[in-house]
Amino acid sequence: PYLAAALLPFVVDGLVRRKISQTNFDYPSPMAHRYSLYLILGALYLLLVSLTLPFPIPPQTIPVGVFVVAYAVNVLLANTQKRV
């Protein structure tokens, strides 16, 4: 539930930034799009691997990870190609 509450504003902002760049004929960055996708996949991988680590993970890493994923989704949506 915390991810959904944090992700919603980032998704809306990313979609609005995409619409603004479409009206201004700005070029979406394929490099930013690809690296944000890698960051999301890497965070998912770390989440799955962290369940099997032999040492405890500090609880402060969860909110930081949620906001890193939310910002990566924002960049991903803002730099999606104009024609999908």
C-alpha positions in Angstrom: 0.0 0.0 0.0 2.9 2.4 0.6 4.2 1.9 -2.9 0.8 2.7 -4.4 0.5 5.9 -2.4 4.0 7.0 -3.4 3.8 5.9 -7.0 0.5 7.6 -8.0 1.9 11.2 -7.9 5.0 10.2 -9.8 3.0 8.4 -12.5 0.7 11.4 -13.0 3.7 13.8 -13.1 5.5 11.6 -15.6 2.5 11.4 -17.9 2.0 15.2 -17.7 5.7 15.8 -18.5 5.3 13.5 -21.5 2.3 15.4 -22.8 4.1 18.7 -22.3 7.1 17.4 -24.3 4.8 16.2 -27.0 3.3 19.6 -27.5 6.7 21.3 -27.5 8.1 18.8 -29.9 10.9 17.9 -27.4 12.9 14.8 -28.1 12.4 12.0 -25.5 15.7 10.6 -24.3 16.0 6.9 -25.1 19.0 6.6 -22.8 17.0 7.9 -19.8 14.2 5.6 -20.7 16.4 2.5 -20.9 18.4 3.3 -17.7 15.2 3.9 -15.7 13.9 0.6 -16.9 17.2 -1.1 -15.8 16.8 0.6 -12.4 13.3 -0.7 -11.9 14.4 -4.2 -12.9 17.4 -4.0 -10.7 15.3 -2.9 -7.7 13.0 -5.8 -8.3 15.9 -8.2 -8.5 17.4 -6.8 -5.3 14.0 -7.2 -3.6 13.8 -10.9 -4.5 17.5 -11.6 -3.6 17.2 -9.7 -0.3 14.7 -12.4 0.9 17.5 -15.0 0.9 20.4 -12.9 2.4 21.9 -14.4 5.6 22.0 -11.0 7.3 19.2 -8.5 8.3 18.4 -5.6 6.1 17.9 -2.2 7.8 14.3 -1.0 7.7 15.3 2.4 6.3 16.1 0.8 2.9 12.5 0.1 2.2 11.2 3.7 1.9 14.4 4.7 0.0 13.8 1.8 -2.4 10.2 2.8 -2.9 11.1 6.4 -3.8 13.9 5.2 -6.1 11.5 3.0 -8.0 8.8 5.7 -8.1 11.3 8.2 -9.5 12.5 5.7 -12.1 8.8 5.1 -13.2 8.5 8.9 -13.5 11.5 9.1 -15.8 10.4 6.1 -17.7 6.9 7.5 -18.4 8.3 11.0 -19.2 10.7 9.7 -21.8 8.5 7.2 -23.5 8.6 7.6 -27.3 5.9 9.8 -28.8 4.4 7.0 -30.8 3.8 3.8 -29.0 
